[in-house]
């Protein structure tokens, strides 16, 4: 099966406009997302799915400079954007990654793809701190990714009509009775860690992490750095969705 990673990116974030092109170690944040995704096993291609608005031309221009395919579509109907991109890239399986996750881990991506294949799920996602503790052992918020079949995507595109479902791509798939859904859990619960980038303090933390670990460090190495310098976690601690009770 042809597995294609689609990184959704836009300039029009309400909380941190332009964050995907923010400087991160001398390169745009989006560059790190693409670098780390490209290091994952089992991918036939990587592309960026961006809105077709003039303000997002900078993303398309960057992709052209980097030799990365950029497929453009609706800003608000992201499900349609994914459907169009999957067809254009002849994908059988679609790995969905958002550009606000610059520390996405190639190892976790590989584990997710294997998890889905071994259990023949139609859609499988990574449990992270973006989800409540009730889901089980979570990876840090910011290692979010999910993989789904072309059939599940096509059916959601045909049948879903709610704006929330169209904007967030996969909620309809998760409710579809024809879909087999799996959730990959971590070996321990790291869900209080916040490595996603939605606010300036998030970007400050990720910059500090990259400055200490380089651009290729996996989540275990990053956790070791944060354990050695726990004050770094305070940079964006007020933004944690499910803060530690300890």
Residue pairs with C-beta under 8 A, 6 or more apart in sequence:
1 92
1 93
2 44
2 45
2 90
2 91
2 92
2 93
3 42
3 43
3 44
3 91
3 92
3 93
3 94
3 95
3 113
3 147
4 43
4 44
4 45
4 46
4 47
4 86
4 89
4 91
4 93
4 94
4 95
5 37
5 40
5 43
5 45
5 46
5 47
5 94
5 95
5 97
5 109
6 47
6 48
6 49
6 71
6 82
6 85
6 86
6 89
6 91
6 94
6 95
6 96
6 97
7 30
7 33
7 34
7 37
7 46
7 47
7 48
7 49
7 97
7 98
7 99
8 48
8 49
8 50
8 78
8 81
8 82
8 96
8 97
8 98
8 99
8 169
9 20
9 30
9 33
9 48
9 49
9 50
9 59
9 98
9 99
10 20
10 50
10 51
10 56
10 59
10 75
10 99
11 17
11 18
11 20
11 21
11 51
11 55
11 56
11 58
11 59
12 51
12 53
12 55
12 56
12 75
13 19
13 20
13 100
13 198
15 198
15 199
16 22
16 197
16 198
16 199
16 200
16 202
16 203
19 29
19 99
19 100
19 197
19 198
19 203
20 28
20 29
20 30
20 59
20 99
20 100
21 28
21 29
21 30
21 58
21 59
21 62
22 28
22 29
22 197
22 203
23 29
24 31
24 32
24 102
24 203
24 206
24 207
24 210
25 32
25 207
25 210
25 211
25 215
28 62
29 99
29 102
29 197
29 203
29 206
30 48
30 59
30 62
30 99
31 62
31 66
32 102
32 103
32 210
32 215
33 97
33 99
33 101
33 102
33 104
34 46
34 48
34 66
34 68
35 215
35 216
36 102
36 103
36 104
36 105
36 106
36 215
36 216
37 43
37 46
37 95
37 97
37 104
37 106
37 109
38 46
39 106
39 216
40 106
40 107
40 109
40 110
40 113
41 106
41 109
41 110
41 113
42 110
42 113
42 114
43 95
44 91
45 69
45 89
45 91
46 68
46 69
47 68
47 69
47 70
47 71
47 85
47 89
48 59
48 63
48 68
48 69
48 70
48 71
48 99
49 70
49 71
49 72
49 73
49 78
49 81
49 82
49 85
50 56
50 59
50 60
50 63
50 70
50 71
50 72
51 72
51 73
51 74
51 75
51 81
52 72
52 73
52 74
52 75
53 75
56 72
56 75
59 70
60 70
60 72
63 69
63 70
64 70
69 89
71 81
71 84
71 85
71 88
71 89
72 81
73 80
73 81
73 84
73 85
74 80
74 81
76 163
76 166
76 167
77 166
77 167
78 166
78 167
78 168
78 169
79 153
79 156
79 157
79 160
79 165
79 166
79 167
79 168
79 169
79 172
80 157
80 166
82 94
82 96
82 153
82 157
82 169
83 153
83 154
83 157
85 91
86 94
86 150
86 153
91 150
92 149
92 150
93 113
93 116
93 147
93 148
93 149
93 150
94 147
94 148
94 149
94 150
94 153
95 109
95 112
95 113
95 145
95 146
95 147
96 145
96 146
96 147
96 148
96 169
96 170
97 104
97 144
97 145
98 144
100 142
100 196
100 197
100 198
101 142
101 143
101 144
101 145
101 195
101 196
101 197
102 142
102 197
102 206
102 210
103 140
103 142
103 143
103 195
103 206
103 209
103 219
103 222
104 142
104 143
104 144
104 145
105 139
105 143
105 218
105 219
106 218
107 218
107 219
108 126
108 139
108 143
108 145
108 184
108 219
109 145
111 184
112 124
112 125
112 126
112 145
112 146
112 147
112 184
113 147
115 121
115 124
115 182
115 184
116 123
116 124
116 147
116 182
119 180
119 182
120 180
121 180
121 181
121 182
122 148
122 149
122 151
122 152
122 173
122 178
122 179
122 180
122 181
123 146
123 147
123 148
123 149
123 152
123 170
123 173
123 174
123 179
123 180
123 181
123 182
124 146
124 147
124 148
124 181
124 182
124 183
124 184
125 144
125 145
125 146
125 147
125 170
125 182
125 183
125 184
126 139
126 143
126 144
126 145
126 146
126 183
126 184
127 135
127 136
127 137
127 138
127 139
127 183
127 184
127 185
127 186
127 191
128 138
128 139
128 140
128 141
128 142
128 143
128 144
128 191
129 138
129 139
129 140
129 141
129 142
129 190
129 191
129 192
129 193
129 194
129 240
129 241
129 242
130 141
130 144
130 196
130 241
131 138
131 191
132 242
133 189
133 191
133 242
135 183
135 185
136 183
136 185
136 189
137 185
137 186
137 187
137 188
137 189
137 190
137 191
138 185
138 186
138 189
138 190
138 191
139 186
139 190
139 191
139 219
140 190
140 191
140 193
140 194
140 195
140 219
140 222
140 223
141 191
141 193
141 194
141 195
141 196
141 240
141 241
142 193
142 194
142 195
142 196
142 197
143 195
143 219
144 196
146 170
148 170
148 173
152 173
152 176
152 179
153 173
155 173
155 176
155 178
156 165
156 169
156 170
156 172
156 173
156 176
159 172
159 176
160 166
160 172
162 172
164 171
165 171
165 172
173 179
173 181
174 181
190 219
190 223
191 242
192 240
192 242
192 243
192 244
193 223
193 226
193 233
194 202
194 205
194 236
194 237
194 239
194 240
194 241
195 202
195 205
195 206
195 209
195 222
196 202
197 203
197 206
198 239
199 236
199 239
201 235
201 236
201 238
201 239
202 236
202 239
204 235
204 236
205 232
205 233
205 235
205 236
208 232
208 235
209 217
209 222
209 225
209 226
209 232
212 225
212 229
213 221
213 222
213 225
217 225
225 232
226 232
226 233
237 243
